[in-house]
Amino acid sequence: MSDLQRAAEELTEARTSGKPCPPLRGRLLPEGDVAAAYKVQQHQVRQWLAAGQRRVGAKIGLTSRAVQENLGVYEPDFGVLTDVMAVPDGAEVPIERLLQPRVEAEIAFVLGADLPDERVTSVDVIRAVDHLLPAIEIVDSRVAGWDISIVDTVADNASSGLFVLGTAPRRLADVDLRLCGMVLEHAGEPVSVGAGAACLGNPLHAVAWLATTMARAGEPLRAGDVVLSGALGPMVAVAPGAAYEARISGLGSVRTCFSREAS
C-alpha cells in the first residue's frame, strides 16, 4: 500500500471510528504537495461513489485572505459534495455523525447550465446560475485538533462535513453578492458576521475559480450542481444541543441544530 493509500485509509478510519487521525503532512504526504493531497481526496471520492453515494456539487474552501495567509497558501481549495452530506433546513443533526464540527454561513449557487471551459469568467458564471440559496456549511476535520495545513485539508475533502440549504430560491440579479451582509446567530445572539466581499472579494470570483479548476482537472461543473462558494464570516465551533440560524441580505435564512451528546 502506498503512502497515498495509507493517508486515504486513515481518513476513512477516522470517519468510521469517530477518532481523529494525526496530521498527514510530513508523515504520509510531503509538506506542501497539494497535488498528492488531491489524489488522496479523489481516492476517497471514488470509494464513496462506488458505495452508492451521488455527486451533487462542490465546495470552495480557503476563500478568506486571512486564512490563506495563516496556512501559507495563495489560492482556494475545493472538495466534492455528495447526497449523503445534505441536511434539510431546520433538521437536527446527530452530533455523533461528526468529529470536530464547526459552522459557517455561505451563499450556495445552483447551476442551470454546464461550465465546461478551462477559462471561466464571472460572466460565464452569471449566465450559468439558475438560482441562489442561503447555506450553512458544517465543516469538520478528521485530523486531530484541527491541526491542519493545506495538504491535510485538501486530502480531507477540504474539511467537508455536511451542508444545509435554504428553501426559498433567489435570482442572481436580485442579490448584491459583494455587499450582502450575513449574521450567524446562536440562541438569538450573533456569533459570526460578514459580507460577500469576504469571499475572494465577491462569491462570483470564487465560483469562476472553481469552475476553471475543475474543468482543467477533467471534472467540470454541470447543470444541477450545488456550489458552496465560501464562508462570508468566521466559522464557529459547534456546541452539542445548539441551534444556529444564518441570515443573508437578499437571500433569507437557513437553520440547523445539533443533538446533545449521545449517551
N, C-alpha and C positions, 0 to 999 in steps of 0.2 A: 504494500500500500504506500502510495506517495505521500509526501507531506501535505499536498493539497487535499488529498482524500481524507487524511487524518484530521485536517482542520474542519472539513465538512462534517465528518463523523462526530467530532467533539461538539460542534454547534448543534447537531441533531440530538445528541445525547442530552445536552443542556435543556433543549426544548422539551424533551420527553421526561426527563427526571425532575425538572424544576430546579436543578442545581447549576448555577453558572460555571463556566469554564474559565481558566486563566487566559490572559491576553494571548492572542495568536502571534503577534508581531515579534520578531526576533527569536521565535521558538519554532513555529511551523511555517510561518510566512516571513520573507525578508522585509526588513524595515522599508517602508515607502514603496513596496511593489504593489501598486494598485491593480495592475493587470492580473497578477496572480490572485489577488483578492476577488476580483470579478469572476475568475474561473471557479473559485470556491462557491461564490453565490450561485453561479449558473448550474453547478453540480447539484446543489440543493433544490433549486427550482425544477430541474428535470425530474428529480425524485418526487417532488410534490405533484407535478403534473401526471407522472406515471401512476401515482396513487389515486388519481381521480379528481384532484383539485383543478379548478379552471382559472386561467389567467384573465383578470378583468381590468388591468391597467398597470400603472406605475406610480411611484412616489419619488419626489425630489428631496434630498437632504442637503445639509450644509449650505443653505441659501443665505445665512447670516454672515456678514463680513467678520464680525467678532468671533464667531465660532470657527470660521475658516482660519483666521489668524491663530486661534488657540491650538488648532490641530496642525498648523503649518502647511495648509493647502490653499489653492487659489482658484478652485472651481468646485461646483456642487458634486454630489454623487447621486446615485439612484438605486432603487430596489423595485422588485416586482410585487404587485398586489394580486392576491387570489381571492376566490369567492369565500373561502372559509375565514378570511380576515374581516369581512364586512359584518358590522353590528347595526341593527335597526336603531333609528333615532329614539332616544329615551330608554332603550332596553338596558337591563342590568347585566354587567359583565362579571362573570365569576372571577374573583381575584386570583384564584389558583391557576387560571389559564396563562398567567403572565409571571415573569420573574422579578423584574425591576421596573414596573410601568411608570411612564410619565405621559402627560397630555400636552398637546399644543393645538392651537386653532389655525386653520388653513382655509384657502379657497380651493374647491375642487372644480376642475374643468372636465366636462363630459363632451367627448368629441362626436361630431356628426359626420366626419369625413376622415379618411386616412391622411397621414402625414409621412409619405414615403421618401421624400427627398433628403439628401445628405447635407443640405444647407437650408435650414428652415428659418424663415424670418417671422417677426411678430405679425406681419400682415397675413402670412400663411396660417398662423395660429388663429387669428381673428376669423378668417374665413372658415376654418375647420370646426370651431367650437359650436356645439349645439346649445348648451346652457351651462350655467354655473350653479354650485350649491355650497352652502357653508359646511365646513367639515371639522371634526375633531380627529386628529391622528393620535392613537395610543401607541407611542413608541416604546420599545422595550430593548433590552440588551441581554444577550446570552453570555456576555463577558462580565466576569465578577467585578462588582463595584463601579460599573460604567467606566472602567479603566481602558479607554479606547483611543486608538489612533485612526487615521483614515483607513489603514489596512484592516483593522478589526471591524470597523463599522461596515465597510463595503462587503467584506466576506459574510457578515451577519445580515445580509439583505438590507443594508442601510438602516440597521436597527429598527426594522419594521416590527410592528405588533399587530394591532387591529386598526380599523378606521370606522368612523360613524359619519354618515351623510345626512344633511337636512333633506326635507321632502318637498320644498317649495322652490322649483327651479326659477332662475332669473336669466334674462337675456344679457349677454355681454355688453351690449350698447347701453344698458341701463345702470351700469355699475362703474364707478371711478376706481379702477383697480389700484392705482398708485396711492390715492388719498383715503381709501375706505378705512375707517377705524375699526379696531377689534378690541373687545374686552372679554376675557375669560373669567367666569365667576365660580366660586365655591362657597356654598352657604350664604349667597347673596353678597359676598364681598369680592372685589376684583383681586385676582391672583396673577394675572398677566394682561398687559395691554400692548397694543402695537397698531400697525397700519400696513397697507400693501407695499409701501416703499421699503419696508424691512426685508422684503423678499427679493433680493437682487435688484432693488430699485423699482421693480414692477413685476408681479407674478407672470405677466406675459413673457418677460425675458427668460424666466426660469423654464417655462413650458417650451419655448423655442429652443433653448439649450438642450432640454431633454429629448425633444423630437429629433434634433440633429444628431445627438449622441447615439440614440437607439437605432436610428436609420443606418448610421455608419457601422453599428455593431450587427446589422442584419436582422434586427427585431423592431421594425418601425411601429410607431403608434398607429392604432387602427380605429375606425369608426366604432363608437360604443365604449371605448376605453375611458376609464376614470383616471384622471391625473391629479394627485395631491401635489400642489405647486410649491409647498414650503411654508414654514412657520411665519406667522405675522407678529409673533412676540415670543418671549422666553417660554421654554417648556417648564412644566410644573410636575413635581413628584406626586404620585397618586397615593392617597391615604385609603386604606380599606374602609368600605362603608360610605365613601364620599361621593357626592354628585357634582357634576360640572356642567355649566352652560356657556357656550360661546355665542356672542352676538357680533355680527359683522355688518357694518353700514351698507345698506342697499341689498343685502343678501338674507337678512333674517337671522334665525338662531338654530342651534343644534345642541342636543343634550346627551349626556351619558352618565351612568352611575356604576358603582362597583359594589359587589357583595362584601360582607365582612369576612374576616379570615375564616378559612374552612376549619371546622372542628376536628 
